[in-house]
Amino acid sequence: MFLARKVPFLSAALVVGSAVGASAADLGSPDLNTAPALAPTPAFTYKWYLRADGGYSWYPTPDMTLGDFDNHNTKQSGAWTVGGGIGQYYAWGFRGDITVDHMFDATNESDFDFGSTKVDFNSTVVLANLYYEFNRGGRFVPYIGGGIGWAHNQTNSGSVIDGGIASSYLGQSTDNFAAAAMAGISWKLWGGRDMYVSSAKDDEPVEINTGHAVYLDFGYRFLYLGDAKTVAFDADGETAAEKLKEITAHQFRIGVRYDLN
């Protein structure tokens, strides 16, 4: 008897509960099992670029040696330079590139106890560089940077004047450690711009590339090139090779940089 009385009440409760649930769903109540997914945060775009550069090099007078002869005076000319490379943009204002540059012949004239010498030398330099840009995304982008790499220094055939008698010696190639320090400013001529949005991860800014761009670059570079030397020659029975030691260069360069993506 008691069970018979309870069954109608339980059935009524189930019907009412179903109706209430259906009404709540119709009114748009949230379904915890089907919560809307968050939109993914755009990932950083590692953009590539190409560069081409030209400029002029001034060489501070290098240290000279020629056997046991004392060097009294040295004149060092400058030289033109051309080069190019490929690079990539990184987060937080950094970018890096690999460059190859050639410095054409520069002439070194030196006076020694026995007479004078004259020799030309040139250099090919391969560098891995890293830069920091202060205003990425703006029209004018100042930067600083540094690089390390390899220098191939080549002397050409030179002349030796000993007591009014001229003779010559052959050139020689030398491989050296190279290093560079740079500073300059890039001017965006045309193209897309870089936008920054907030990231859901550690509030790190995320860069979004909105198109290609072309930059005109004005820069200064200090180069360390190592040594260069000639093939030995015979002077008064003594064999000696002329050596240019600790060669450095100051360069003013103008270049064009093109974003590939």
Backbone hydrogen bonds, N-H to C=O, Kabsch-Sander energy under -0.5 kcal/mol:
donor,donor_aa,acceptor,acceptor_aa,energy
5,R,1,M,-1.4
6,K,2,F,-1.4
7,V,3,L,-1.8
9,F,5,R,-0.7
10,L,6,K,-2.2
11,S,7,V,-2.4
12,A,8,P,-2.1
13,A,9,F,-2.1
14,L,10,L,-2.0
15,V,11,S,-2.0
16,V,12,A,-2.4
17,G,13,A,-2.5
18,S,14,L,-2.2
19,A,15,V,-2.0
20,V,16,V,-2.5
21,G,17,G,-2.3
22,A,18,S,-2.3
23,S,19,A,-2.4
24,A,20,V,-2.4
25,A,21,G,-2.1
26,D,22,A,-2.1
27,L,23,S,-1.6
28,G,25,A,-1.3
29,S,24,A,-1.9
32,L,30,P,-0.7
34,T,31,D,-1.5
35,A,32,L,-0.6
45,T,207,E,-0.9
46,Y,44,F,-0.7
47,K,45,T,-1.3
49,Y,87,G,-2.2
50,L,258,Y,-2.2
51,R,85,G,-2.2
52,A,256,V,-2.0
53,D,83,G,-2.6
54,G,254,I,-2.1
55,G,81,T,-2.3
56,Y,252,F,-1.8
57,S,79,A,-3.4
58,W,250,H,-3.1
63,D,245,K,-1.3
65,T,243,K,-1.7
66,L,69,F,-0.5
67,G,241,A,-0.6
69,F,66,L,-2.1
72,H,70,D,-0.6
72,H,111,D,-2.9
73,N,111,D,-0.9
75,K,109,E,-3.0
77,S,107,T,-2.4
79,A,57,S,-1.8
81,T,55,G,-2.4
82,V,102,H,-1.9
83,G,53,D,-2.3
84,G,100,V,-1.9
85,G,51,R,-2.0
86,I,98,I,-1.6
87,G,49,Y,-2.6
88,Q,96,G,-2.8
89,Y,47,K,-2.6
90,Y,94,F,-3.4
93,G,90,Y,-0.5
94,F,91,A,-1.4
95,R,131,Y,-1.6
96,G,88,Q,-2.4
97,D,129,N,-1.5
98,I,86,I,-2.5
99,T,127,L,-2.3
100,V,84,G,-2.7
101,D,125,V,-2.5
102,H,82,V,-3.0
103,M,123,S,-3.3
104,F,80,W,-2.5
104,F,102,H,-0.6
106,A,121,F,-2.5
108,N,119,V,-3.1
109,E,75,K,-2.6
110,S,117,T,-2.0
111,D,73,N,-2.7
112,F,115,G,-3.5
113,D,70,D,-0.7
116,S,161,I,-1.9
117,T,110,S,-2.6
118,K,159,S,-2.0
119,V,108,N,-2.4
121,F,106,A,-2.3
122,N,154,Q,-2.4
123,S,103,M,-1.8
124,T,152,H,-1.7
125,V,101,D,-2.9
126,V,150,W,-2.7
127,L,99,T,-2.2
128,A,148,I,-2.8
129,N,97,D,-3.1
129,N,127,L,-0.6
130,L,146,G,-2.5
131,Y,95,R,-3.2
132,Y,144,I,-2.6
133,E,93,G,-3.1
134,F,142,P,-2.4
135,N,142,P,-0.5
138,G,135,N,-2.4
141,V,186,S,-3.0
143,Y,184,G,-2.3
144,I,132,Y,-1.6
145,G,182,M,-2.1
146,G,130,L,-2.0
147,G,180,A,-2.2
148,I,128,A,-1.7
149,G,178,A,-2.4
150,W,126,V,-2.4
151,A,176,N,-2.7
152,H,124,T,-2.9
153,N,151,A,-0.7
153,N,174,T,-2.9
154,Q,122,N,-3.0
155,T,172,Q,-2.2
156,N,120,D,-2.8
158,G,169,Y,-2.1
159,S,118,K,-2.4
160,V,167,S,-3.1
161,I,116,S,-2.8
162,D,160,V,-0.6
162,D,165,I,-2.9
163,G,114,F,-1.0
163,G,161,I,-0.5
165,I,162,D,-1.4
166,A,164,G,-0.5
167,S,160,V,-2.9
169,Y,158,G,-2.1
172,Q,229,K,-0.5
174,T,153,N,-2.8
176,N,151,A,-2.5
178,A,149,G,-2.0
179,A,224,Y,-1.4
180,A,147,G,-2.6
181,A,222,F,-1.7
182,M,145,G,-2.5
183,A,220,Y,-1.9
184,G,143,Y,-2.0
185,I,218,F,-2.4
186,S,141,V,-2.2
187,W,216,L,-2.9
188,K,139,R,-3.3
188,K,186,S,-0.6
189,L,187,W,-0.7
189,L,214,V,-2.6
190,W,214,V,-1.0
192,G,212,H,-3.6
195,M,208,I,-1.9
197,V,206,V,-2.1
202,D,200,A,-0.7
203,D,199,S,-0.6
204,E,201,K,-1.9
206,V,197,V,-2.7
208,I,195,M,-2.6
209,N,207,E,-0.5
210,T,193,R,-1.1
214,V,190,W,-2.5
215,Y,257,R,-2.9
216,L,187,W,-2.7
217,D,215,Y,-0.5
217,D,255,G,-3.1
218,F,185,I,-2.4
219,G,253,R,-2.6
220,Y,183,A,-3.1
221,R,251,Q,-2.3
222,F,181,A,-2.8
223,L,221,R,-0.5
223,L,249,A,-2.7
224,Y,179,A,-2.7
225,L,223,L,-0.5
225,L,247,I,-3.1
226,G,247,I,-0.8
228,A,244,L,-2.3
230,T,242,E,-2.2
231,V,170,L,-2.6
233,F,240,A,-2.9
235,A,233,F,-0.5
235,A,238,E,-3.2
238,E,235,A,-1.7
240,A,233,F,-2.5
240,A,238,E,-0.5
243,K,65,T,-2.6
244,L,228,A,-3.4
245,K,63,D,-3.1
245,K,243,K,-0.6
247,I,226,G,-3.7
249,A,223,L,-2.0
250,H,58,W,-3.1
251,Q,221,R,-2.5
252,F,56,Y,-1.8
253,R,219,G,-2.9
254,I,54,G,-2.9
255,G,217,D,-2.4
256,V,52,A,-2.4
257,R,215,Y,-2.4
258,Y,50,L,-2.7
259,D,213,A,-2.6
260,L,48,W,-3.0
261,N,48,W,-0.8
